[in-house]
């Protein structure tokens, strides 16, 4: 990705960089983005593939953990999971819990970041949408919420499959990651409309890969509440 490792935990490894500071700004905006209730479960998705949602979510989770919050990240992208690669963990997690008789606590793994734990996707199943909408999955959500201050959830892109919409109404807020270099406005608008139709609460849009300083590559993350701007 333009000279930057797409699986890099920049907030953890380059804490003084402008990119890490942008993530900390994103962290602050998330923490103050909902005033009418608790914001604990946050879903990260995108309109299409390769927009950087997983890396964005991972670095945001690190930033939250660094502020002293107990964070669990959950890889609900059961079609193309990458969080186990980002954090270098074994991929034994959600699908193992859903189809086997395993205690959830035994599947939650520590990461190299203090206060941050991960529940990976597990083996790719033939029926992701059905599993994500199951009662057992809801029970897993409820359990994980009791174990953390923030539960951060990665999901597949909105337009390609229904998985993100299945999860939309189960979370307190949704962050939509948009690649400034490739996404068409009408696709971003369609993603927004699908999430709202699914009764999801859209917190805002993260504009990804906007050049700010050549020496740090081509990443910058902006978080805003006025999502209508992306469609104009």
Helices and strands as residue ranges (DSSP letters): H 10-13, H 18-31, E 41-46, H 53-66, E 71-75, H 83-86, H 94-99, G 104-106, E 109-110, E 116-119, H 128-132, H 135-147, E 150-154, H 163-168, E 173-179, H 185-197, E 202-208, G 214-216, E 222-224, G 227-231
